[in-house]
Amino acid sequence: MRSYMRAIMIFNKSGDVRRVNMEPGVNIVTGESKTGKSALVEIMDYCLCSSRCTIPKGKITEFAYIYVIPMVIDKYTYVIARYNWEHGGKMHISREDIDFPIDKIDLDYFKDMPLLSIKDAQYEIESALGLHVNNIVFEEEGKSKKASLRNMISYLFQHQNLIASKFALFYRFSESYKRKDIIDQFPIFAGMIGQEYYSSLIELNSLKNQLNRKLKKQKQNQKSSEYLKNILKPLLEDYFSLMNNHIDLNINLNKMKKLASNLPEFDEAQLFKEDGIIERYDLLKKELEDLADKERSILMKINNLDDASSRGQSFTESLKELKEKTKVFEICENEYSCPLCGNNCEIISEEDKLLLEAGEWLDRELEITNKYTHNFSEDIRKLKGIASDISDKIKSISKQIKEIEKKYIKSDELNSKREKVNYAKAKIELYANMIDVGLFEDIDEEIENLNELISSLEDKIKRYDLDVKKAKAQTFLSDNMNRLALTLDFEEEYRPINLNFGLVDGTFDLYQYQNKYEKIFLNEMGSGANWISCHISLFLSFLRYFTKQENSPMPLIMFFDQPSQVYFPEGDIDKNEFSQSDLKAVNQMYKTIFDEIKSIEEETGILPQILIVDHVDGKNLEVKDEFISYIRCNWRNGKALI
């Protein structure tokens, strides 16, 4: 989309104006120091809705009442105006025909226009650019965040203290949250994705959160189901035991509910004995005894292991003490001779040998005891876990036994079999009703539907091929940087040039691959010539990339502030105080910029805009004629912005 600034204008309260006219393509403002060249980027930034004013205080801010940038966006001229910070910093935005004569802009032009807040003015500019992504936060309960014009600025401006920096590539990267937003929003600025993509992500995240809640509920339901089964099962067993009717109750909860709602009726005519409940009572008692035996056995093993572990520790300590004592008698000689007669003392050598063997035995014993003492602790832990499980089962069965004793065997209140059956039936119906009225809900179908919706959205998001598009963009930027770098000033030690830009990994780092893919980052490179060449090659590559993207809302504008500063810090090129190698490097720099802007137009049919402010006037360059043709202002001999 075509976009460029037609001028930068400053009005004072009396209506006097200072103006820098601009055209598509290359625009150069040259001049001496302290003439206001670097203030132009700050005025542009201020008019593009900066939350603060960084225009240098002094002559400019004292003169200025309102700053104005007439800017072509697509088929219209948008007049963007902002009052001086001291006058409130409010804004006006108006839309005119593309060929609107900007000479008509004066203070009266704004008289009847509504004042806009920075936020409202920013929205108008974003709408004109086609930046319509209003919510990119897909975390649940996260604060809404939109793609912002302010984050675009980092791709447009290379300030004087930035363009040759080894430590920073991008404007506004010093604050981590801004850096993250600028990087995260690149796919939007590149036209890869729009609001539909983020809306799908937001919906997907919402569905996943719903699914997680449902799965959690399902897990709770499963626990509730198991809990209810554990309650209902013994009640049903009691009932059928009273009826002398044995039934397999290793069934799921739904089948138990169905069984509970169709209990067989008690036939009083049968008047059978209570053998069933007694049989169940005996079985529970037997199970309780078996569990008690198991528990005793486990506890005995734990005691034995505790004792063995204690003995092992004691034995280990004894061995260690013995080991320490043997160190006192370390062997120092291979042979011994009598100090009186001079003969060899073989007995002492034999004792040395025995002492060595004893030391080796001590080492082996220490190793074995350490190993098995450690293993006992793990065995004890496992056995305690088993004992705990058995204890829980004992408690559960004891409770069932007491219930049978209280209600059926030793009950004075329920003295007839019918009353006992009715009581058991009533208790079953009570718990069955609790389940039916929604003690927990059946959400399996909802989970299935959510999984289907999530799968569908994930497929939709995959079709955007965002990772592939970002990889292609990274390759494009890296290849274009390397093409441009061939005509820029790089030290020989970095040739052959193999620059790369970390877009896919989200670092936005620039580095050189060297010596079998060793990464040399920008801040590890020496020489200002390398730094300035990296900045220029990267940001011209961004300009070409954004111009090529049909759906990109990015303004096709670039600002370079003092690109020759590495070679001519004071700008005294007119005094011929420079080396021919530096002059050649500056000439190549400008030729590269000029050629790239023309090449972009040839490839895309769109002429992007670049504004360069510099001390250099071009008279000593080989590209002198072309340079001079692009000069919009030459602030020398007393001339300046104000």
N, C-alpha and C positions, 0 to 999 in steps of 0.2 A: 504494500500500500504506500503510495506516494506521500511523503511528509517532509517538510523543511520549514525553516524560519525565514521570514521575509525581511526581518529587521529586529534590532534591539533598540528600544526607544526609552528615553528618560525625560519626563516633563517636570518642570518646577511649578510652584504654585501660581506663577504669573503666566504660565502657558508656554514658556520657552522650552525648546526641545533639543536634546542631543541624540543623534541617531547613527547607528551602524547598519547600513544596508547589507543584505545578504541574498545569495542566490543558491539554487541547487548546485551541487558539485563542491568544488574547493573554494573556500573563502579564507583570506589571510588578512590579519591585522598585525602590522609590524610597527615598531617604534622603540623609543628609548625606555629605560626603566622609569617607574613611577608615573606612567601616563594613563594608567587605568586598564591596561590590556587584560590582566588577570582578573579584574573585577567583572568582566563580561560573563565568565562561567558562573560566578556567584549570582549575578542578576538572572541568568537563565534558570539556575537552581531555585532561586527565590520565587520566580514567576511560575515554576512548575511545582508549587505548593509545598515548599520546604516548611517545616514547623518552626524554624528559626531563621534569622537573617544573618548571613555570614558575609554580606557585602562590606568591604573595608570601610570603617568609619573615617570620615574626613570630608574632602571636597564633594565626593559623589553623594554621600548620604545627606550632606547639608544642602546640596542642590535639589535632590530628588524629592518629588511629591508623589509621583506615580510612575511605576515601571511598566512598560508595555512590550509584548512580543506578538506581532501578527504572525500566525503560524498556519501554513497550509497542511491540512489533513484530508487526504483523499480528494474530494471535489469542492472543498470549501476552504475559505480563510477564516480561522478562528482568532479573534482578537482577545488575547489573554492579558489582563491588566491587574496590577497589584499595588496598593498604596504602600508608601514608606512605613517601616516598622513603627516609627514614632507616631504615625497617623492611623494606627490600628491594624495595618496589614491585611485588610479585607480585600476582596477581589471582584472583578467584573469579567464575565465571559460573554462574547457575542459571536454569532455566526454570520458571515458575509459570503458573497460570491467569490469564487477563486481569484478572479481578476480585480477584486475590490481595490480601489486606489488608496494606499495606506497614507498618502499625503492628507487625506481627509480626517485622519485621526488627530484630535486635539482634546482639550479638557471638556469642551462642550459635548463631545461625542459620548462621554460617559455620564452626562448630567442626569438623564432620566433612567439610567440603567439600575436595576436592583443590585444592592450589595450582597455578595455571597461570602459565606464563611469559607475557610480554606478547604474544609471537608466537602462542602457542596461544589465548590469550584473544581476540586480534584475529580469528583464524580462526573462532572460535565466533560472534562478533558478525557477521562478514561472511556466514557461513552462514545466520544468522537473517534477515539482510537480503536474502538471495538473491543475494549478490555471489559468483558462482562462476567468475570468469574467472581462471584460475590460470597462464596463460602467454600473454603478449602479445608476446613477443620473437620475431620471425620471421627475424632475421638468423642465418645459419648460424654456429654456435659462439658465439652471443651468450649471455650469462648470462640465465637464465630470470627473468622479471619478471611479477608478477601485479597485477591491479587491486586497489587498496588502500583500506581504510577511511580511512587517514590522508590520502589525496588527496581524499576526500569532504569532509573538514573545511573545506577552503578555500571551499566553496560554502555553508557553514553559519554561519560566525563572522565578525562585524564588530567587532573590538576597538576600544577607546577611541581608540587612536592610529592606527586604520585607517579608521574610518567617515567621517571628514572629511578624509582625505588626498587631496592632489592628485597625489601621486606613485605611489600604489599602490592597487589595487582589491581584491586577493585576499590573504588570509592565506597564508603560506608561499611567496610568490612571489619572495622575495629570493634564493633559491638556484636557479640556472638549471635544474639537473636536476630539482628538485621541480616547478618551474613547467612544464617540458616534460611531465612525467608527469601533472600535474593537467589540463593542456589535452588531451593525447592520450587520456586516459581518460574525457573527457566523454561520448563516444558510448555507453560502457558504462554510465555513471551515468544517462544519459537513457533507457536501455533499447533503444537502437537496434540494438545488436549484443551477442552473447554469446561464449562460448568457441568455439562452432562456427565463427564468423566468423574468429577468430584461428587456430584449428586449420587452417582452409582456407588462410589466408595463410601459415602456417608450412609446410604441405605444398606450397603453390605455390612458395614461395621455395626449398624443398629440391629440388623438381623442376627449377626453373630453374638451380640450381647444378649439378645432375646434367647437365642439358642442356648447360650451358657447358663442363663437363668433357668430355662426349662430343663436342661440336663441336670442342673443342681437339684431342681425340684423332683425330677425323676429319680435321682439318687436317694433323695429324702423319702420319696414314695416307696422305693424299694426297701429302704430301712423300715419304713412304717409297715409295709406289707409283711416283712419278715417278723416284725414285732407283733402284728395282729395275728399272724399264723401261729406264733408261739403261744398266744393267749387262747385262740379259738381251738387249736388242735387238742389240748388237754381237756377242754370243756366237752368237745365232741366225743373224745375217747371215754370220758366219764359217762356221758349220756348213753352211748351205745353199749357200754359195759353194764349199766343198769338194765338195759333192754336185753342183755345176754346176746347181743348182736355184734360180732367182731367185724371191723371194716378197715381197709387200708387207707390211712389218712396221709400218706406221703404224696400229697397233691398240692396244686397251687392255690392261692387265696381265692381266686374266682370260683374254683370248683368247691372249695370249702363253703363259700357264701351260698352257692346253689344248694349244697347239701344241708346247710343250716336252715334254709327256707323251706325245705321239704323233709323235715324230720318225721320218722315213723311215730304214729300215735301209740300211746300206752294202752294195752288191752288188759283191763282190770280182771277179765275173766280168767286170764292165764294164771295170775297170782304166783308167778314163778319166784324162786328164791333169789337172793342178791348175790349169787355166785359170781356174776360177771364183774361187779365192782370190787369184790374181794380178790378176784383173780388179778385184776389190774393193780390193786393195792399191793399184792404180793410181788408182782413183777417190778413195780417201782421200788419196793424195799430191796429186792435182789439187786437191781441196778445201782441203788444207793450203796449197798455193801461192796459191790465190785469197784465202784468209783473210789470208795474209801480205801480199799486195798491198794488201788493204783496210786492214790495220793500218798499213802504211807510209804510205798515203794520208792516213789519219786523223791520224797522228803529224805528218806534214808540215803539215797544216792547223793543227794545234795550235801548231806552231813558228811558222808564219806569223802566226797571230793573236796569239801571245805577242809576236812582234817588232813587229807593228802596234800592239798595245796599248802596248808600251814606247815606241815612237816617238810615239804619240798623247799619252801622258803627258808626254813631253819637250816636244812641240810646245805642249801646253796650258800647261806651266810657262813656256815662252818667251813665249807670248802674255800670260800673267798679269803677267810681269815688265814687258813692254812697256806693258801697261795701267797699271801702277803709275807708270811713268815719264811717261806722257802726262798723268797727274793733276797733275803739277807745272806743266804748261802749260795749265791750265784757262783758258777764254776768259772774260774779265771785262767786255769792252766790245762794243757792237754796231758802233760806228764809231770810227775812229782819225784824228787830225789831227796834222800836223807841229808840233812845239813851236816851230819857228823861224819858218815862214811861215804856219802856220795852215791850210794846204790839207788836204783829205781824203786819207788814205793807203789807196787801194783795194787795193793789193797785199797789205797786212797782212790786210785783211778777207777776201780770196780765200784766203790761207793759213789763216786761221781756219776757213773753210768746209771746206777740204781736211782740216784736222785733225779737225773734227767727223765728216766722212765716214769718216776712218780709224778713229776711236773706235768708230763704229757697226759698221764691218767687224770690228774686234777683238771686239766683243760677240757678233756672229753666229758668228764662228769659235770662240769659247770655248763657246758653247751647243752647236754641232755636235760639237766634239771631246769635250766632256763626255758627250754623249748616246751617241756611238758607242764611246767608250772603255769606258763602263759595259756596253754591249751585248756587247762582245767577251768580257768575263769570263763572262757566262752561256753564250755559244757555246762557250767553252773548256771550261766545266764539263760541258756536254752531250756534247761530243766525247770528253772523257776517259772518260765513262761508256760510250760506244759502244766505245772502244778497250779498256776493261776487259772488256766482254762478248766481244769478238773474241779477246782474249788467253785467256779461259777456254775458248773453243771450240778454239783452237789447241792448248792443253794436252790437252784431251780426245781430239782426233783424233791428236795425236802419240803419246799413250799407246796408242791402238788400233793405230797403224802399228807401234810397237815390239813389241806383243803378237804381231801377225801375223808380223813378221820373226823373232821369237824362236821361236815355236812351229811355224810352218808353212814359212817360206821358208828360214831359215838354221839350222834345227834338225838337229843331228847325231843326237839321241836318237830323234826320231820320223822315222825314215827311210822309213817306208812310209805310204801313203795311209790304210790302214785304221787305223794307230795314231793318225794325225792326226785322223781322223773320230771315233774312240773317245774321244780326249782332249777334243775339243770337245763331244761328247755328254755325257761325264761332268761337265764343268764346268756345262753347262746344267742337268743333273739336280740337281746340288748346290744351285744357286740356286733352282730350282723347288721342291725339298724344303724349303728354308728358308722359303719363302712358305707352303707347305702346312701346316707344323707351327705356324703362328701367329706369324710375325714381326710381323704386325699383324692385328687382328681386324676383321671386318665388322660395323660398328655402325650402318649406315644404318637398319635396321629398328628398333633401339632408339631412335634419334633420332626416327623417325616416331611411335613409341608415346608417347614423352615429350611431343612437340608436341601430340598428341591429348589427353593427360591435362592438360597446362597449359591448353589451350584450354577444356576442360570446367570446370576449376576457376575460370578467369577469368570464365566465364559465370555460374557459381554466385555468385561474389563480387559481380559486377555487379548481381545480382538483389537484393542487400541495399539498393541505392539509397542508400548512405551519404552521398554528396555531396548528393543531393536532400534527405535528411532533415536534414542539417546546415544547408543553406540555409533550409529551412522553420523550423528552430529559431532561426536568426539573425533571420529576419523576425519571428517571434513575439516574441522578446525585445525587439527594437528597437521594434516596434509597442506592446508593453505598457509599455515604458519611457516612450514618448512620451505614452501615455494617462495614466500616473501623474504625469508631469512637469507636466501641465496644472494639477494641484492642489498642486504643490510650489513652493518659493520659488526661482525662477530670475530672474536679472537681465533687464531688458527687452532689452538688446542681443543676448541669445541667443534672443529670440523672433522669429518662430515657432520653437518647439522642434522639432529634427529629430535626435534622438539615435540613434546606431547603435552596435552592438556587433560587433567583429571576431571572429566564431566561425569562419566558413568559411576565412578566411586564417590561422587558427591563432595570431593575435596576442593575442586577448582584450583588445584595446584598446577603450576607450570614447571616442567622439568625436561632435562636433556638426557636421552639414553646414550650411554657411552661405555666403552670397554665391556662388551658383552652384557649389555642391558643394566649397567650400573646407573642408578638414577642420580642425576645432579640437579638439585632443585635451584630455583632462581636465587634464593638467599645464600646458596653455596657457590654461585658463580662470581668471579672477580670482574672488575672493570665496568664502569658506567656505560660503556658502549654496548656491552652485552645486555645490560638491564633495559636500556632504552629500546634496543632492537627487539627484545622479547615483548615489551609492552606494545610497541607499534604493530608488530606482526600479529599478536593475539587480537587486538581490538579492531584492526582492519579486517581480520578474519571473521570476527563477530558481525561487523557491518555487512560484509558480503553474505554471510549466512542468513542474517535476518532479512536482507533484501530479497533473497531467493525464496523465502518461505511465504507462500501465498496467503496463509491464514494468520501470519504474525501481526500482532497489534503494536509491535515495537516501533517507536519513532526512528526513522532512518537518518539519524543525526549523530555526529561524533565531534568531540571537542578535544583538541590537543593543546596543552599550555606549555610553551617553551620547549619544544622537542630538541632544539639544538643546544640546550644548556650544558650538556655533558662536554661539548666541544668548545663552546664560547660562553662561559659563565657570565661574563660581563656584557656580552653583546658588542664588543669593540671590533667587529669585523671590518668596519670602515677604516680602521687605523692600520689594516694589514698585519695585525699582531696575531697571526695564526699560522699553523703548519699546513702544508699542502695536503697531508694525509687527513687532517681534520676537515679541511674544506671538501675534500673528495667524499668523506663519509657523510657530511651534511648534504652534499649534492645528491648522493645516492639515496639518502633518506627521503628527501623531497621527491625525487624522481619516482621512487617506489610508491609513495602516497599518491602522486598524480596518476601514475599508470594504473594503480589498483582501482581508483575511483572510476576512471574511464572504462576499465575492463568490466567492472560490475555493471555499468550501464549497458555495455555491449552484450553481456550475457543475459541480463534480466529485463532490459528495456526501462529500467528505473534508475535515475541518477540520484544516489544518496548525497547527503550534505555533510561536509566536514568544515569546521571552523578551527583554524590554527592561529594562535597568537604567539609571536616570537620576536626576538631582537633582530634576527636576520632580515635584511632587506632584499636579498636575492641577487644583488648586483654582481657578486663575485662567483656566482654559481653557473655551471654549464646550462642549467635549466632556467637561466635568468629570465628569458622572455616569457616563458610559461608562468613562472613564479609571479612576475610583475602583473601579468594579466589577471591574476587571482586576488591581488591586493585590493581590499575594500577601504582600508584606512592606513595612513602612514603618519604616525604620531611622532614627529621629530621637529626640532627647531621651534619649540614652544607649543606645538599642537598636542592635544590630549583629548581624552573622553570628555572631561569637564574643563 
